[in-house]
Amino acid sequence: MAMPRAKWSLTCACDWPAGPPALTLPTMQHDLLDHVPDGVFTVDADWRVTAFNRAAEQIIGIRRAEALGRRCCEVFRASICETACALKQTLATGRPVMNKVVYIVDARGQRIPISISTSVLKDARGKVIGGVESFRDLRLVEELRQELAQQDSFSDIIGRSPAMRRLFEVLPPIAESDSTVLLEGASGTGKELFARAIHDLSRRRGKPFVAINCGALPDNLLESELFGYKAGAFTDARRDKPGRFALAEGGTVFLDEIGDISPAMQTRLLRVLQERVYEPLGAVRPVKADVRIVAATHQCLTQRVEQGRFREDLYYRIHVIRLELPGLRDRREDIPLLLEHFVARLNRLKGRDVSGVSDAVLARLMEHDFPGNVRELENILEHGFALCRGGVIELAHLPPQFRGGGLAERLPTGSGTTLVAMEKVLIRDALRRHAGNRAAAARELGINTSTLFRKLKALKLAGPPASDEC
């Protein structure tokens, strides 16, 4: 007797406009499913696997014979199985899940990114008898995403904003020059990361990179830390101790918060910069220093020179090349990229499978001014990790000051409105940075001036008073 013709055609999950159709049991034949490029499996009312196609075998690494009859959580080990099972959600609500990105652990213990879609499974009479889940291997997509991410990073520094791209462009030639560099930027802007990048790109990269926070030590300790001492130089100095300059011989010394050192210590450093020699405490002859110096400060050294609190001659010695690092409020477009980077890093460190932050969290963070800059953003996300027990960090997981009263709370649910809110913030910031110059703001945003004018009108943004357009 001829087999009855199937009443539906199996399509990829991405082709289902309203979610995958409810399937009837007679159509779920393995010979048909084996021609589907996506993995597909079905479960019965007891969550035991009743069908398992060839693509599922290849992605998960478990043979069909081993999967059939076992509970799906034993076969399909996904990051959401315990807390937010998509198939369980579908069976409870009757609504399909479409293209949800999660991670599974295959038979070899490898972590694989996939997108899943779910639907209820019905018999010929329309009775729900289980569920069906299809999933697509995203490893190739993930590899492409990582290649693109590498274009938005430079020696562990993350950013795609115009300000960061300008810094990325000048770092290689600066690193090659071997000149003294002064990094100016607020706390948390990544001054040590930039100092390490300069060292790693220079001819000294095979030698040590040695950092010291000059503002954290009093003069007597700072001097011994920088220059070392000889045995007998003072009580309890029983043996020679090399200083940071000796430890960094041939490499780079990073002097963080150089603006906080005393006038006496400034004088000692000036000699090192001028003559490239230093004297350990208790030494009778100077020692040559073959090191490159990268200094950093969160203060405005020009003002401190005018106030007589920083030596002018030392200022010009360390001011050979100056880089100003932007605060996070001036590169808000980097916030989503930084969040993705920190989520991936915290997942690795803590053995978690958090997929990211909600739209409301992103909107709330996009409107924050971040006085603590990138370090503050990282701390906020780590706080969210500590409280989050699901796959997405929500507003309730943020520190108390971020949970209410902000733009995110006033916005309706949905990504469209959230994107509009972010667009407003980015346009307003670009106009502020360029003192109301619409043409300059449009160039920074990568859009035409006419497009910016239309957006200003559509978003009802006044912005600062317009300056001369050029």
N, C-alpha and C positions, 0 to 999 in steps of 0.2 A: 504494500500500500504506500502510495506517495506521501512524503512528509508534507504537512500543511505549510503554506508559505508564511513567513514571518510578517506581522502587521506593521513593523517599524524597521527603520534602517539605523544601524549603530553609527554614530558620528563622534568626532572628537569632542571633548568637553568644551573647547573654546568655540565650537560651532553651535552650541545650545544657547539660544538667546535668553531663555528664562530658566536655565538650569537643565540638567539632564532629565529626560523623561522617566516617569515611573515605569519600570520594566516588568514584564510578565515572565514567569518562570520558564515556559516552554521555549522562549527565544534565546535563553542564555545557554547556548551550546558552545562547548570549548572550541570546536573547529572554526566557528565564526569569530569568537573573541580572540583567537590566536592571530588573526590578521589585523588586529587593532594595535597601533604603535604605542598606545598608552597602556600602563598597567591597569588591570581591572580585577576586582575580586568582589564576591557577594558573601553575605552572612545571613544566617537564619535568625529566628527569634531568640535563640540562646547564644548569639554572637559567635557561632562556629562557622568557619569558612566553608562555603558550598561550591564556589567556583573560583578559579585562579588561573589567569591566562599566561601565555608564554612571556609577554613583556613584563608581567609582574615577577615571574621567575628570574628574569635577567636583571631587573633593577634591584630586587630585594636579595637575590642570591639563595633562594630557597626553592626546592623542587616542588612541583604541584602535588605530588603524592605526599610530601611531608606537610604541606600546608592544609590540605583538605581535612576537615573534621576538627582542626585545632581552633582555639579561641583566637579571634583576630588580633588581640593585643599581644599574643605570643608570636605572631607571624609578622605583623605590621607594626613595628616599634617606632612610633612617631613621637615628636616632642609634645603633642597635645593629647596623647592617649589618656593620661591620668587626670588631667585637669579640664580640658576643653575639647573632648572628642567630637569631631565634626559629624560623624555618622550618627552618634547618639543624639546630637542636636537636631539633625534632620528627622530622625525617627520620632523625636519628642514633639517637634513643631510641624512636621510635614513639609517644611520649606527646604529646598536644596541649598547646598553650599557650593559656591563657584570659585574655582581657581585660588584657593587659599594656600599661601606659601608656608610650608612647615619643613621640618627635618626628620628623616628617619635614620635608624641605624641598621645597616644591612648585616648579613650573616658573617661578614668579616670584621664587623665592628666599625666600619667606616661611616662617617656622618654624611648623608646625602640630602641636598636640597631638592624638594619636589613641590609641585602644586597639585592640590587635590580638589575633586568635585564629588559631591555625594547626592544620592537620591533614595527614595523608598523603593522597595521591591514588592510587587504585588503579584498575586496569582491570577488565573484567567477570570475569576469572579470579582477582581478588584480588591481582594482582601490583602492587607499588608502582612507579608510573611518574612520580612527582613529588610536588608538594605544593600545598596551597591555603591562602591567607591572606585573612581578612576583616578589615576595619578600619573603625572608627567615628570620625567627626570629633568632637573634643571641644572645639572652639573656643567653643561656646555654654556648655558646662560650665565651661570655663576663665574665661570672662567672669563667670559667676555666682560662681565661686570667688574671683575678684579683688574683686568687689563685697563678698563676705563678709569677705575679708581686710582691706578698708578699714575695716570695723567693728572690727577688732582692731588698728588702728594709729591713730596720732595724730601728724601732722607728723613722719613718719619714725620714730616711737617704736613698737616692736612689743610687744604684750601683750594678753592677754585675762583675766589673773588678777584676782581682786578687788582686790588692792593697786594694780595698774596702772589698773584702771577708776576707782578712787577718784581717782587723780591726774589722769586724763583729764577727769574731771568738774570739777575745781577749776582746771585750767589756764586756760580762757577768762576767767573773772572775775578771776583773778590778773593775767593779761596786760593786761586793760583798766585795772587800778588804777594803773599807773605807779609803784607802790611798790617799794622795794628788796627783793630776794628772796635768801634764803640757801638753797642746795641742799646737803644733807648726804647723803653716801652713800659707800660703799666705792669703791675704784678699779675702773673698768670698769662702773659701773652706768649710765652715759650722762648724766652731769651736763651736758656741753656740749650734748647733743641737747635736753635739757629747757630749757636757757638759750636755745637757738635757737628752740624752740617758743614760749617766752614772748615773744621778740622778734617772731616772725612773726605772732603773734596780736594784737599790740599796735598802737596807733596809730602807733608808730615804725617799722613794718615796711618803709616805703619808704626809710628811712635805714640807715646801715651798722650791722652787727653786728661788733664787734671783740673778739677774745678774746686773753688773755695768761695764761700760766702763771706766777703770782707766785713759786712755789717753785723755779723753774728758774733764777732770776737773782739775783745779789748786789744789795745795796741801791743802789749807785751806778748800775748798769745798769738796774735796775728803775725807778728814779726818772726817768731820761732816757727810757725806753721809755713810761712812763705819761704824763709831763708834757711831754716834748720839751725842746729847749734852743735858745738863741739863739746866733747866730754870735759867736765870741769868748768863750763861757762857759768854755771850757777849751781846752787845746792840741788842734789839729786840728779844732776846731769852726769850719769856714770858712763855713758857711751855716746858716740856721735849719733845725731838724728838728722837724716836728710829732710830738707824742706820741699815744698811743692815745686819750686823751680828746679831742684835737682831731680825730683821724681819725673818731671815732664821733659827732661833733657831730650832735645831733638823734636819735641812735640809741641803741644799747645797748653798754655795756662789760661783758664777762664776765671777772671776776677769779677765775680758777681757783686752787685751793689757797691761799686767802687765809689759812688758819691757819698757813702756814709763813713769813709775812713777819716781819721784825724789829720790835722795839718802836719804833724810830725811824721806820720806814716806816709803821707803824700810826698814828703821830701825824700824818703827812702826809696819809694817806688820810682820817683823821677830819675834817680841815678841809674836804676836798672834799665829804664827805657832809653836814657840818653847814651849810656856807656856799655850796656849789655853785660854788666857785671853786678854781683851782689856779694855781701859778706855774711856768712853764717855767724850767729852769736858765738863769741869766744874765738873766732878765727883771726889769724894774723895777716892773711893775704886774701884779696878778692878772688872770686870764682867766676869764670865766664859763663854766661847763660845763653845757650842756643835754644831759645824757645820763641814761639809766637804768642803774642798776648792779645786776647779778646776780652774786652771789658764790657760790663753791662750796668745799667742803672735804671731805676724807675723814676728818678728825679730829673729835673731840668738843670743840667750842669751849667748852662749859660747863665741862669739866674744865680746859681750858687757862686759862680765866678764874680758876678757883679756885686754880690753881697759880701765878698771877701772870704767865703767859706770853702772855696776850692781854688787851688793854685792855678793861675792862668797858664803857666808854662806846662804844667802836667796835663791840663785840659787839651792843649794843642798837641801834646805828644800822643794822647790816646784817641784824638779826634781826627786821625789820618783818614779813615773811612768811617762814615756814620750811617747806620741803618735805623730807621724808626719803625718799630713793629706796631701794626694797627691793633687797637682794642677790638673785642668781639662785637661791640655795638656798631663798629664801622665795617664789619664784614659779616653781616647777619646771614647772607646767602650761604655761608659756610656752615651754619648751624646744623642743617639736615645731614650734611656730609660728616661732620664731627660726631653727631649722634650715632650714625651708622658705624663709624670707626670704634667708638667707645662701647657700643652694644656688643660688637664682635669680640673686642678685647675682654670685656667682663664675662662674656659667655665662656671664653677659653679659660680664664682665671678661676671662675667659680663653678665650672661644669654645668652651666645652665643652658636653656634653649629659648631665651627671650627673643622674640622676633623684632621688637622695636617699640616705639612709643605711639600712642593714639594721636589722632588729628588734634584733639583738644590740648594735649600736652605740647605738641609741636607749636600750635598757635600761641600758647601761653609762654613758651620759651622764646619764640620769635619776637615777642613784644617786650621782653625783659632787657634792661640795659647792661647787665653783666658787669658790675664794677670789679668782680674777681676774674673776669674774662674766661679763657678756656678752662682754667683750673676750676673755676666755679661751676661751669657746665658739667665737667666730669664728676664733681662731687654731688651735684644734683642727681645725675643719672645713677651714681652708685647708691644714693639714698633710695631711689626708685627700685633698684635691683633688690635691695634688702627687704622691701615691703611687698614687692610683686610676687605673687604665687602662680600667676597664669603666664600666658604667652606675650602679653602686651602691657606696657607700663601706662597706667591711667593717672588722671589728676590726683586721685586719692593716694597715690604712692609717692607723690612729690613732697618736699618739705612743706610745713604748714603755710608759710608765706606765699606759696605758689598755688594753693588749692582753691582759692576763691577771689572774687573781686576783679579778675582780669578779663582781658578780651575773650579768652577761650570760654569763660563761663557765660558770656553774653551772646555767644554765637550759637545759632541752631546747629543741630547735629548734621554732619555731612561734609565731605571733603571740599565741595565747591566753595562754600562760604569761607572755609578755612583758607583756601588758596587766595581768595580775594583779600582777606585780612592780611596775609603775608605780603601780598603784592603792595598793599597800602603802606606797610611798614618799610619795605625795601625802597619804594619810590620816595617816601618822606625822608628816609635817611640819605639817599643819594642827593636830593635837593639840599638838605642841610649841609652835607659835606662840601657842596659846591656853591654855598651861599646863595641859593636860589637860581643859579644859572641852569636853565632848562636844557640848553644844548650840551653842556658838559655832563649833566646828570644823565641825559639820554645816551651819550657815548659810553659812559660807565656801565649803564644797564644793558647796552648792546641793542638798543632799539632806535628807530628814527625819532627825530624831534616831534614830528607830526603825530606819531604814535603816542608819545608821552603826553602831548596836549590832549589827545582823545581820552587817554586813561585818567588824566587829572580831572577832566570834565565828568567822565563816567563814574569815577570813584568819589567825586565831590571833594577833591583835595585842593586846598588853597596853596599850601606850601609856604615857605618863606618868601619875602618880597623878591621879585626877579631881579637879578643883576644883569649887566650887559651881556647879551648873547654873543658868543664867539666860538 
